Amino acid sequence: MAVTYQAPDYGTYKMIYNDPHRTIEPLEKEIAIVDEALQVLMVQGIIPHRNYDHAKLLAHRAAVAENFEIPWTAITHRMQRLIWAINAIQRPQVMIAAGVFCGNTFISNAGAAVGPGAVYIAKDLVGIEIKPEEADRARRNVQKLDKARICRIIAEDAIETARDYKGQINLLYLDADGDRGRGKGIYYDILQAAWDKMPKGSVILAHNSGNAASKLEHYLTFVRDAKNCAASVNCLLDIEGLEVTKK
Ligand SMILES: C[S@@+](CC[C@H](N)C(=O)[O-])C[C@H]1O[C@@H](n2cnc3c(N)ncnc32)[C@H](O)[C@@H]1O
């Protein structure tokens, strides 16, 4: 069954994609909205609690703003906070992010374990980007925060990386828009390639569950089916949305 958290103003809360660091609402409001979403995730049993270090999130945000070259991004401050908080709470040993473009989405996940926002030590944090020049930029960006070189940015098709990954995957972040006409429907194929490596309780995050819902229909039907996953919540903090699923 589909459970949705929808912020009252999710349709009018809008960022400027090529000005991602601009503040568009008071911090207290951003925190309150994300707290509401985390509360729903907690009630659904996806996360064990909703406590996270607010100062560390802001340290992470400042480091990204200072160090990253971001031509554009659709990751709002609300979404950055939600993704970072889920990682800070879940503390995945292995996190794989598919379709990382310039690395901003990757670091929204990995930033809970590297850089000034780090709150735990991870084993393997992998970002996959099919365009080599974008993978190079993502790697340059990420290495500015990841002094211990925990992160790996790979230029590859995420389906192949997921299929060939050796070991367990604890958190899978999906944001590839597909090439060769595959579009966002590729989320389903990436998840299937990773599925056997994801233990019960692992978490899957899918960006664009709001504005690309029709293209994600096959994927959303799968993760919202209780036969496949324990719980799934569509977090509409903004028009993009994030489907948060526990296997
Ligand atoms: C539109 S971007 C995501 C941007 C992100 N939502 C943001 O707001 O910053 C999607 C990325 O997925 C990449 N991509 C497409 N197909 C892929 C695949 N099969 N494997 C890995 N990356 C892929 C694209 O090259 C592109 O850089």
The ligand as an ORCA input file, in Angstrom:
! r2SCAN-3c Opt
* xyz 0 1
  C      19.446     14.104    -14.266
  S      20.854     13.505    -13.428
  C      20.343     13.505    -11.752
  C      20.436     14.877    -11.161
  C      20.009     14.945     -9.731
  N      18.609     14.569     -9.559
  C      20.226     16.330     -9.153
  O      19.224     17.018     -8.942
  O      21.369     16.726     -8.914
  C      20.813     11.806    -13.862
  C      22.170     11.271    -14.208
  O      22.046      9.870    -14.443
  C      23.044      9.513    -15.379
  N      22.716      8.189    -15.908
  C      21.809      7.889    -16.869
  N      21.782      6.560    -17.087
  C      22.671      6.005    -16.239
  C      23.085      4.684    -15.994
  N      22.566      3.646    -16.672
  N      24.035      4.471    -15.058
  C      24.575      5.511    -14.375
  N      24.236      6.797    -14.597
  C      23.290      7.043    -15.496
  C      22.985     10.650    -16.377
  O      24.152     10.716    -17.157
  C      22.784     11.863    -15.466
  O      24.003     12.496    -15.145
*
